[in-house]
Every structure is written in structure tokens, then in C-alpha cells.
Amino acid sequence: MIYEKPLSECVKRLMFQVMKQSTHVVQGFIFFRNRTIIKAHLDEEECDKVLESMVINKENVLTYLRRKYIPTWKDDGAIFKDQSCIQKVRIMEDKTLYVHIANSEPHKIITDTIHIMRLLEEHGFEFVREAKYYIETLKIAYQDTILYNMCIEEFGFKVPASAKIYERELMTKFGTMYNIVKIKKRSVKRKFLRVKVKTGQITWKELRKFINMTPEQYTPVGIKAIIDEVRKDAIERGVKVDW
């Protein structure tokens, strides 16, 4: 499939498309294995709004990408060796970019693009803020389903039936704050807590408090104590607490 629109609109459509086409979960991800080609220009202001809807701190992600995706420079761009996501970027004759991505989550295409463009600018390349993306595989983390469903509905799409089933499954297992907070894997816990930030139930500061729990706090008493502490702060802010 080919989308030719602003990048923000392409990403919104891809978020919906992956959820709509999903049939099962494999190793924690919902996969969309059809080759996807996008022709899009970077409308960064609107892309920022997509990331805000996803409760993603853009600059934190870009700092991480700078550490992980280190370019090997070529005359017409760069390659990223031994990486599973961004493979290469090439500046075409008309100064647009060709970007090859092996696999990615739709929303990550935004931060990948900004990261690539910043690197190219720093290295002195001239290009326009428009690219053709060749994406082999798209995927969505199963635990991101709740947040994705909220966002695609926000973007004007109808949440697919399969996505609603995934959400119910997740809510059955992680529907209480206690079950979320006791998750030890930070990346998984963050996915569920971002939903709480999006709905205004907790703040970014409180999310970090849950993420940075010490090993000693992972006891029934310790988990209850930190939840009670955050609940008290939320009530004082005037939040209607139902957790």
C-alpha cells in the first residue's frame, strides 16, 4: 500500500490499519507483515501532537535514538548496522529521502524521521523534509493496545473489534493499579502507566516514581504504600480516583 500525505496523517492511518488487520498476537506483538510504502513530508508540529496523544516525550526518545542508532556515513546518506528497525537513509537526486525500515511501530516512524533528519543536518547534507519510506513489517506491542485504541478513536477512526478484544484481555489481567505497579519490567509497566497519564489520573512525576521503584518496594506492603501515596496526592489535586 502507498500513502501520500503529511507524515502525521500517514502514521494515524497506519495505527488504525495495523489494529484493523490484526488477527493474533505473536511474542507480545500484533504484526502487519504487508510491505508498506509511504511518501510523506514531515509536518513536525502535527507529528508532535500525535506523540503527545501517545504520551511520548519526544526529546527523551530522540536522546535514546542518538545512543542506539549510530550512522555509518556514505556519500549519499547513512546506514545503521546491526539494527532491527532503521536500516538506511539515502538522499535522492531531487533531495528527498529514501528511508528503509525493517520493522517498526507506527508512532516510532515520527521519531525515527526526526532523528535521521537531525543527523543529516549535523553532517552537512542538504535535503528537503520529504521522504519515501519502505517498511517491511509494522507491529504494535500488545500492551499498547489500550493506549492505541484511545488514540485511533481520538483520530476519528472506529476501534476494530479485534482491538476491543485485546483491550478486554488486558483489562482483565491489568485492570487494577496494583497489578500494574507490581510489574517489574519497566518498559511494560510504562505502557500501562502512560494510559493513566493520558487520562489525568497520575502525573509524569508519579509515573517515574512507579517506574523507579527499588527491589525492596516490590512486596505487597511496599506496592500498597506507594499506591496510597500517589492516590493521596491525586485526591489533593482534585482528581476523581477510582483506583
N, C-alpha and C positions, 0 to 999 in steps of 0.2 A: 504494500500500500504506500501511497505517497501523499504527504500533507504539505501544502504550500501556503503557509500563514505565518503570522508572528509566532515566535517560539513559545510564548506563554499559552497561546491558543492550541498549538500542537501538543504541548505537554498535558493540558487539560483533557484533550481528546484521547490521548494515549492512556491516561489514567483510567478513563472510562472504558476504553477498548480492552485493556488487559483484564479488568474486572468482569467485563461482559463475556469475554471469550473463555474465562477460566472454567475448568471442569474438575480439577483436583489439585491437591497440594503435594508437592514433592520436596522433601528435605527442607521444609519450612518456607517454601516459596510457591507462589502462584505464577506459572510460566506462560508466556505468549511467545511461541517459537517462530512465528512467521517473520520473515525478513521485513524490516521496516525502513523506509526511506523518507527523510524529512528534508524539505527545502524551506528554510526559515531565516528570518532576520531577528537578531537579539533585541527585543523590546524590554530592556532591563528593568525599567520601572514596573511594568506589569508582571514581569517574572518575579520581582521581589514580592509582589502581592501574593503570588502563588506560594512562594516559600513561607510567607507569613501565615497563610492559611494552613500550611502543613506544620506550623510551629517549628520552623527550622531557622536556626541562627546562621545566616549566610556566611558571615565572616569567619565564624568558627569552623564551618565546613571547608572554606577555602584555605584556611591555615592547615587543616588536616591534609587536603589535597596537595598542597605545596610540599608537605613532608613525604607523601606517598608517591605521587605521580611526577617523577623527576624525568625531564626530557633528555633524549639523546638527539642532538640537533642535526638536521640535514639542510641542504641548500634551499629547499622549498618548504621547510616545516620541521616536524619533530616526530619521533616515535617514542613510545613508552614501553620499555622492555619488561617482560615478565609480569605484566599486569592483566587482570581478568576483565577490566572494563575498557578504559580508553586505550586504543591500540596505536593510532597515529593521527596526525593532522597535517594537511598539505595545503599550501596556498596555490590556488588555480591561476590561470593566465588572466582571468578577469578580476583577480584579487579577492574572490570569495574563497571560503574554506571548504575543504573536504575532510570530514571527521569520521573515522572508523571506530565504532564501539562494539566490542564483542558481546557484552551483556550489561544491562543497566536497569535501574528502576526509573520510571518516567520522570519523577521530580528531580532526579540526580543529573539529568541532561542539562538542566539550567546551570547548576554549579560547575559541572564539567566544562561547559561552554565558557563561562566567565573565567575559570581557571586557565583554560587554553589561551584565551584572548589576552589575558594579563601577561602570560609567559611570552607570547609572541611580541607584544608591545615592548616588554622589557628587553627582548633580544634584538629589537630594531627592525622587525618585519613590518611591512606595510600591507594592509588588508582592509576589506570592508566588513562590517559587522553582520555578515550574512554567510550561511553555511549550508552545505548539503551533508546530511548525516546518513551513514549506512550503519544500521543497527541489526546485529544478528539475532539477538534474543532480548526480550523485555521481561521483567519479572516484578513482582510485588511481594514483600515479606508478609507472610500470613498474619503476623501480629500487628501489621499496619492496617489491616482491613477496616477496623472501626474508624480510624482517622481518615482513611481513603474514602470510605462511604460518606462521611460527613462532608468531605471536600467536594467530591464529584456532585453531590446534591447541591452544595453551595454554588457550584459552577453551572448549574442548570440542567444536569443530567438526572435521569431516573436510575436509582440504585438497582442493579441487576439482582435477580432472585438468588443466584448463586452467592453473590456477595453478602446478601442478607443472612444466608445460611451460615457462612463463615463467621459473621458477626455474632450470631446467636451462640455458636460453638465457643467463641472466645469469651463472651459474657458469662456463659455457664461456668467456665473454668477460672476466669479472672475478673469476675463481676464485682468483687469487693476490694476495697483499698488494701485490706490485709493481704489478700492473695497476690496483689500487685507488688506491694512493698517487700514481701518475703522472697521475691525473685532475686537471685544472686547475680545473674548475668546482666551487667549494666546496660548493654545495648538493647536487650529485650525489655527490661524494666522501663527504659527511657521511652520506648514506643507507646506503652500504655499510659505513662505519666504525661506525655505530650497531649493526649486526649483531655486529661484533667486541666492542663494549662489552657488549651483551646476553649474549654467550656467555662473558664474562670474559677474553677474550684480550687486550684493551687496556683502559686506564682512560680516564675523561673527559679527564684531563690529556693523555694521549697522543693522544687523538682531536684535541684542539685543536692539538697540536704538528704533526700531519699537515695539518690544515686551514690553519694559518698559515704554511705553507712559503713561503719567499721565491722569486722567479723564478729566482734563481741555483741553487736546490736542485733545480729540475726538469731534471736531467740524469741519465743512467744511474748515474753515480757518486754524485751527491747523493741520489738516491732510495734507492739501496742503503745509503748511510751512515746515513740517518735510520731506515730499517727495521732495520738491525743494532743501532742504539742502543736502539730500543724493544724489540726482541727480547731484548736483554741484560737490560733492566730487567724484562721479563716473566718470564724464567727465574729471576731473583733473587727474584721474588715467589712462585715455585713454580708458575707457570703451565706447563702442558704445551704447548709451542709447536710447531705444525705448519705454520707459515707462514714 
